[in-house]
Amino acid sequence: MEKFVAFVCLLGFALSVVVDFRPYDHSAELLFNGSDFNHDGIFSRDELEQEFKKYDADGDGRVSRHEYTTYVTTTTPELHDFAHALYDDYDVTGDHHLDHVDYDQYYAKLDADVDGSVTRAEFVDYWVKLFQATEHLHGHGHHG
């Protein structure tokens, strides 16, 4: 249950300050389940866009680093460094704004077999690798 609480924090619905995503495959599964809104086993490009709408505080169709990190860290300040790392991963174009171009390119990164859809396995594999690469920002013993 603690892993789920931590993951819910990542999605912006903080319920606790627990910030341990281990085991990573389980956390990635929970993230997939929360992102696959229609529960069809595929994370669609539309679902990706829906996920990012909640971060667009000013409603301009673009998500700035400030909007994203403020959303995530307002309720869970312990995720500050991790939120910045996630934003860098999402900002594929590197222009410091997330928009349709970034969403298309980010979706392509998730779509390992390049078939136009992201399966549960592709999603989980991507997130496990991301958790591992950023472990120093969210793992045991991290203090700020």
C-alpha positions in Angstrom: 0.0 0.0 0.0 2.9 2.4 0.7 4.1 2.0 -2.8 0.7 2.9 -4.2 0.6 6.0 -1.9 4.0 7.1 -3.2 2.8 6.6 -6.8 -0.3 8.5 -6.3 1.9 11.4 -5.1 3.8 11.2 -8.3 0.6 11.6 -10.2 -0.2 14.7 -8.1 -2.7 13.3 -5.6 -0.5 13.3 -2.5 -1.8 11.2 0.4 1.5 10.7 2.2 5.2 11.6 2.2 6.3 8.1 1.4 8.7 8.3 -1.5 10.0 4.8 -2.2 9.0 3.4 -5.6 10.5 0.0 -5.0 9.8 -2.6 -6.3 9.9 -0.5 -9.5 7.9 -3.0 -11.6 5.1 -2.8 -9.1 5.1 1.0 -9.0 5.2 1.1 -12.8 2.2 -1.2 -12.9 0.3 1.1 -10.6 1.2 4.1 -12.7 0.0 2.3 -15.8 -3.3 1.3 -14.1 -3.8 4.9 -13.1 -3.0 6.2 -16.6 -4.9 3.7 -18.7 -8.2 5.6 -18.1 -10.4 3.3 -20.2 -8.7 0.1 -18.8 -8.1 -1.5 -22.2 -4.5 -2.5 -21.5 -3.1 0.1 -23.9 -1.8 3.6 -22.8 -3.0 5.7 -25.7 -1.6 9.0 -27.0 -4.9 10.6 -25.9 -4.5 9.2 -22.4 -1.0 10.7 -22.3 -2.5 14.1 -23.2 -5.2 13.8 -20.6 -2.6 13.0 -18.0 -0.7 16.2 -18.7 -3.8 18.5 -18.8 -3.9 18.6 -15.0 -0.5 20.3 -14.9 -1.5 23.1 -17.3 -2.3 25.6 -14.6 -2.9 28.6 -16.9 -4.8 26.5 -19.6 -2.6 27.7 -22.5 -2.1 24.2 -23.8 1.6 24.1 -22.7 3.0 22.9 -19.4 6.0 24.9 -18.1 8.5 23.4 -15.8 7.2 25.7 -13.1 3.6 24.5 -13.6 4.6 20.9 -13.5 7.0 21.0 -10.6 4.7 23.2 -8.6 1.8 20.8 -9.1 3.9 17.8 -8.0 5.8 19.4 -5.1 3.0 21.4 -3.6 1.7 18.4 -1.8 4.9 16.3 -1.8 8.0 18.5 -1.5 10.1 15.3 -1.2 9.6 14.8 -4.9 11.2 18.1 -5.9 14.4 16.7 -7.5 12.6 13.8 -9.0 9.9 16.1 -10.5 12.6 18.1 -12.3 14.2 14.8 -13.6 10.8 13.7 -14.9 10.1 17.0 -16.5 13.5 16.8 -18.3 12.5 13.3 -19.6 9.1 14.6 -20.8 10.6 17.7 -22.5 11.9 15.8 -25.4 12.4 19.0 -27.5 14.3 20.6 -24.7 12.4 23.9 -25.0 11.2 24.1 -21.4 7.6 23.7 -22.3 5.6 20.5 -22.8 3.2 20.6 -25.7 1.8 18.4 -28.5 5.3 17.9 -30.1 6.7 16.7 -26.8 3.8 14.4 -26.2 4.2 12.9 -29.6 7.9 12.3 -29.1 7.5 11.1 -25.6 4.9 8.7 -26.7 7.3 7.4 -29.3 9.9 6.8 -26.6 7.4 4.6 -24.7 6.4 2.7 -27.9 9.4 0.3 -27.9 8.1 -1.8 -30.8 7.0 1.3 -32.8 3.6 -0.1 -33.6 1.7 3.1 -32.6 0.4 1.9 -29.2 2.0 1.5 -25.8 1.3 -1.8 -24.1 1.4 -2.4 -20.4 4.7 -4.2 -20.9 6.3 -1.3 -22.8 5.1 1.2 -20.3 6.3 -0.8 -17.3 9.7 -1.5 -18.9 10.2 2.2 -19.7 9.3 3.3 -16.2 11.4 0.7 -14.4 14.4 1.9 -16.4 13.5 5.5 -15.5 13.2 4.7 -11.8 16.5 2.9 -11.9 18.2 5.8 -13.7 16.8 8.4 -11.2 17.1 6.2 -8.1 19.4 8.8 -6.4 16.5 11.3 -6.5 13.9 9.1 -4.8 15.3 6.0 -3.3 16.2 4.9 0.2 18.3 7.4 2.0 17.6 10.4 -0.2 17.1 13.5 1.9 16.3 16.4 -0.3 
